[in-house]
């Protein structure tokens, strides 16, 4: 279960990120590098994580013309990262181009609907009423798999229905994980680790409950214990 829990390094610089990694030590083996940290520290921070024998989820949400997305995917593959995100709203042609460019060692994940969205805010983006966010995530996820994505990123709220739609082999990675009683901050569709795994997630991403804790290793242990309770 330990290698299915990804800690989000949502920091502004490499020194802070790597200090947290070293503080967690062998407890955590998998980390997410997102836009803020990658913009600040680039490929070097990924290399530092790989030097520490950590798996890396590079969360860049690629969304561009097919040729550019494909070339960016190939460059990410050179870094030895395990997961890379591509935004499904870039369309089927872009997703397929990225899939063709990915090495076998790299799993591409289609981002469906960001966890900061609810039905009204997503309706603003689509310029039409949205009554069921899960149905929109379902539609985008099916398109992503058909285009060659290895799996999807979605809210744990949609993990169960996407597992049913995508079958047993798809990776389903769910952010927005909170411990019971934690604040939701700017994410609206959040769940606990046990709920996410119980719904069919293969991996979860946890950020502030661990990274903002006075004792990150103990907080990670609580996430692990909660995950183990899901079986």
N, C-alpha and C positions, 0 to 999 in steps of 0.2 A: 504493500500500500504506500510505503514511503516515497517510491519513485513516481507516484501518481499525483503527488501534491507539489504544486509549483508556487514558489514564492515570488511575488512581483517586486522587482527592484525599481520602484518608482521614486528614484532619487535624482538630484540635479547634477551629480558629479560621480566619477568613478570611485574616488576615495571613500565616499560615504557608502556606496553600494558594496564595495569589496570589504569594508570594515564589517558590515552586516553579515556578509557571506562567511567571513572568518569567525565572527562571533557565533554563528549557527553551527559552523564546523561540519562534522559528518552527519549531523541530524538531518540536513536537507541536501538533496542531490540535484535539484532541478530548479532553475531560476528563469524568470521572464525579464527580458530587456525590452522596454517599450520606447516610444518616440522620444520622451524627454531625455532619458539616459543615453540613448543611441545618438541623439543630436548633440549631446554634450561630450560624449566620450568615444563614439564611433566604434570601429572594428576592434580597437584596442581593448575595450572592456569585455567584449566577447572572447577575445583571445585569453584574457586574464582568467575568465571563468573556466574556459577549456583547460588552461594550465592547472587549475585546481580540480580537474576531473569532474566538473559539473556539466550537466546537460543544460542546453539553452533553448528557450522558447523566444524567438525573435518576433516581437509583436509590432510590425510596421504597417500592417493593414494596407498593403500595396493596392493602389487604385489609379491606373493610368492607361494609356493606350497599350494594346497587347504586346507590341515589340518591347516597349520600355519595361513593362511588368515582367516579361520573360527574362530580359537581361539582368534586372535586379534580382530575380529569383536565382539565376545562375551564380551571381556574385555572393548571395547569401549562402548558397550551397558550399562555396569554397571555405566558408568560416567554420564548417562542421557543426552548425546548429541542428537541432532535432526537429523543431517546429518553426514554421514561418506563416504569418497570416497574410491573406489576400482578401480584399473586401469584395463580397459577392455583388455589390451594387455596381462594380465595374463591368459586369456582364459576362455572358457565357464565353465569348471569344477571348476576352482577357484571361479568364480563369483557365481555359484550355491551353493558351499560350504559356502561362506560368507552369502548368502541370507538365507540359512537354520539356520545359527547361530545367526542371528540378531533378537533382541526382536521386538515386534510390534511397540514400541515407536521410533525405529530407522529406518530412511529411508536411504538405501544405494544408492549411486550415482555412476554410472560407468563413469570414466574419459575416454573420447574418444581421441581427438587429442589436445595436449597442445597448448595454444594460442601463444606460442613462435615459433611454426612451421609454415612454408609455404610449398608449394609444393616441392621445391628443397630439403629442409632439411628433410622433411618426406620421400622423395624418397631415401635419404641416409640411413635412418633407415631401410626401407623395402628392400633396395637393388634392387629396381625396379623403373621405372619411375612412378611418381605420377602427374597426370594432374589436378585432382580435389580433393582438401582436403576435401570438403564437402561430397563427395561420400564415402571417407574412414571413416569419422565420422559417417555417416549414417549406414554403414555396422557394425561398432563396437557398435553403439547404439542399433540397432535391436538385435544383439547378447546378449547385456547386459540385455535388457528387457526380452528376452526369458529365460534367466538364473535366473530371479527373482529380478533384480535391480528395485528399485522404480522410478528411473529416471536416468538422465545423466548430466554430466557437459560438456559443449561445448562452443565454441565461439558463440557470437551472430550472427556471419556471417552464422552459420549453424543452428540456432534455428528454423527458419521457415521450412526448409526441414525436420528437425528432428521432429517437431511438427506434420507435415503431416505423417511422417513414423510411429510415436509412438502412435498417437491418443491423445485424450483430457486428459487422466488421468495421464500421465507421468509427473514427475517433470523435469523441464529443468532449470538448473542453469548456468548462463553465467558470467564468469569473464571477465577481460579486458575491463571494463566499464570506459569511459572517459567523462568528460564534454567537450562541444564544445571548440576547440582551445587548449585543453591540449596536452602535449607531449605524444607520445606513448611509450617511453622508450624501454624496451626489448620485448614488445608484439606487434605482427604484425597484428593480426586480431582483431581489437577493434571496438566498437560501443558505442553510447550514451545509456543512460538508456531508453529513449523513443524508440529508435530503437530496443533495446533488448526485451522490453515488447511487443512492437508492433509486433515483429516477433514470439512471442509465449512463451517467457521465463516466468517461474513462479517466479523465484528469480534472482537477480543480485548480483554480488560481486564487491564492489568498494574498492580500496585501496588508492593509493597515492593522488588522487584528494581530499580525505577527510583527510587521516592521515598525509599528508605532508603540509596541508594548515595551514597558521598562525591562522585561525579560523575554527577548524574542525566542530563545530556545525553549523556555517553558510554554510560551504561547503556541509555538509550533507543535510541541508535545500534546497540547490540548486539541489542536486541529487533527493530529494523527489519531488520538484516542477516539475522537468523534467519528473520524472516517472509518476506523476499524469497527465501530459499532454498526456500520451499515452493511458489514459482511463483505 
